[in-house]
Amino acid sequence: MLANILVSPGVIEPREIETPKPSYGEVLVKIKAALTCGTDLKAFRRGHPVIPMPGVFGHEFSGIIGETGKGVKGFKEGEEVMAVHSAPCLRCGYCRKKLYNLCENIMDSKILGAFAEYILLPSHIVKQNLFYKPEHLSFAEAAFLEPLSCVVHGMTSLDINKGDHTLVIGAGPIGLLHLLLLKQKGAKVAVMDKHSEKLRTAGKLGADSTVISENFIGFDYVFECTGMPEVWKASADYLRRGGTVTLFGGCKPGTTVTYDAGRLHYDEITLRGVFHYTPSDVRKAYDLLRKRSIDVTPLISGKYSLKQTQKAFEKLAKGKGIKYAIIP
């Protein structure tokens, strides 16, 4: 099969590699659409600790079942499906506490390689996070299941109500997914970004206001979607008393950030770190897409063939586009 290999930062090579064969409980999926994402872009630019090089990459996808291993129940060859690239082990201490997104094995057992003709889903993903794709949903839309699951997880424990004032910092693909989900919940949403073109996109997607910077306090919820330490630090400044900031964008390990202790204490500010998703979050994201409760199609800036994956990432590296669909 043809697969894209991330050889080194800035270098992607399409290569012929052996098509995997599903073992017991596994499913081989013929990729019909794969999406670029911010993690992939970081790896393309400078490498990433959880994306080995040289190696296959890409983890947002949908497709058609090409083959099933023995023991697979409920799925068969030729069916259109959508999935995410990980699932908890259900055995470790965190899983026993139902903190499935913090599973000790979830990153070690994840799969990569969506920028290819086929991807092999291990049994733990098949059992927990593989779904039928509705006919009315395009393959590119279905590939949003993974990033939307992450965004859903970040809001699951929040009591966001109609009319709440929210601020999303960062108008990249994740920030825009936050915008769409917040609007679906009835919140008023301001979006902040330093790029005017991204803010125009946010406006078209329903943002109540778009700003390059803010200098007032008053938001009920703030969602940090840049992963920049200086933005992490500033995020709490935009909250009202009793407000909550969700720190979604990941900073490099070892990064430290300081906050005004007086504000945190006397204003009862809540700082939340969020990571990954649980099977319950994936199910919620699936239902949002299945019911078309949000429209993700405006986030797709264009399509490229499998052999043109490098061009898609070169565009993203120049700040052009939101997400690109790679179509084998």
Order of alpha helices (4+ residues) and beta strands (2+ residues): beta-beta-beta-alpha-beta-beta-beta-alpha-beta-alpha-beta-alpha-alpha-beta-alpha-beta-alpha-beta-beta-alpha-beta-alpha-beta-alpha-beta-alpha-beta
